[in-house]
Amino acid sequence: MIASNVLRIDADVVHGKLLIVSAPGIVIDTDGLTLTYSKLKLHTKRAAADPCLHTELLGTLIHAKVIEHRRDASPRCLEQFASSHTAPVGTFDTSMPPAVKMG
């Protein structure tokens, strides 16, 4: 559960991608990222007047991508989005695969 409307993500990514699934009302701030041969594909180029969630990305990207995938649904706030997309209890398999011995 997110207790405030600011979420800080500190990521150091080398030769990979960071996929962010967002909804309307969520703003992604990339001012804290250091980019080296990297790309940003974000839908939130302009800040919303009253964002429900402000996400700050911090860290270093080297030969990497940050991609924002926007949900087609139009919930106004993150709470509405979360409450409308809850999975039924017991649908996830939380068991761990057996350990593999090397050598």
N, C-alpha and C positions, 0 to 999 in steps of 0.2 A: 504494500500500500504506500502511496506517495502522500506524505503529510503536508507538503507545501506545493506551491505552484512553480517551483524551480527545480529542475532535475539536471545535475551535472554529471556528465559522462567523460571520464578520462581514459583515452584509448591511444595506444601506440600500435599502429598497424603497418606491417611491412609485407608487400606483395599479397594483399588480400582486399576484402571489402567489408564494409560495415553497412548493414541494411537496417534502416529505421522504418517501421510501419507506424504511420501517424494518422490522425484524423483532423478534420477541420477544427480550428481553435488552438492548434499546437504550433508553436513557433520554434524553429531550430536556429540557434546562434552558433556560427562557426568561427567567430573572431579569435577564439583561443587555439585554433588549430595551426600547426606549422606544416605546410604542404611542400613536398619535394616530388616532382613528377607525378602528381596526384590529381584526381578529379572530384568535383562535388556536383551531384545531380539532386538539387533540392527544389521543392515546390514552394517553400516559404521564403521567397526572396524579399518580400516586404513584411514587416512586422504587423500583426493584426492589432486593432485598436485595443482590445481587451482579451489577450490570450488566456485560455484555460490552463495551459501548461507551457512554460518557457524552458526549452531544453538547451543547455550549454554544452557544446562539444569542446573538449580540451585535449591536447596531446600532439602527437606527431604522426603524419602519414607519409610513408615512403613507397612510391609506386603502388598506390592504393586508391580505393574509391569509397566515397560515402554516398549512398543512394537512399533517397526518401521515397517510400511507396505510400501513397495516399489512399486510404480506404474510400470507397465510393459512397458509403453511407454518409448521412449528414447529421450526426449527433452534435449538439452544441458544445458539450463539455466532456472531459475525460470520464467523469463519473457516470454519465449517461452511456458512453461508449462501453465502459467496463461492465456495467450492469446489464446491458443488452447482449453482451457476447460472453456469457459465462457458460462453461461446459458442465454437463451433468456430472454428478459425483461418481467416481469410480471408473472413469473412462480412460485414465492415463495409467500406463504400466510403469511403475516406479522401481521395478526390480532391476538389479545390476547384472550385467552379463558376467559369466564365470571368468575368473582370473586365468590368464594364459601364462604358463611358465616358459621362460626363455632359457635355452641352452642346456 
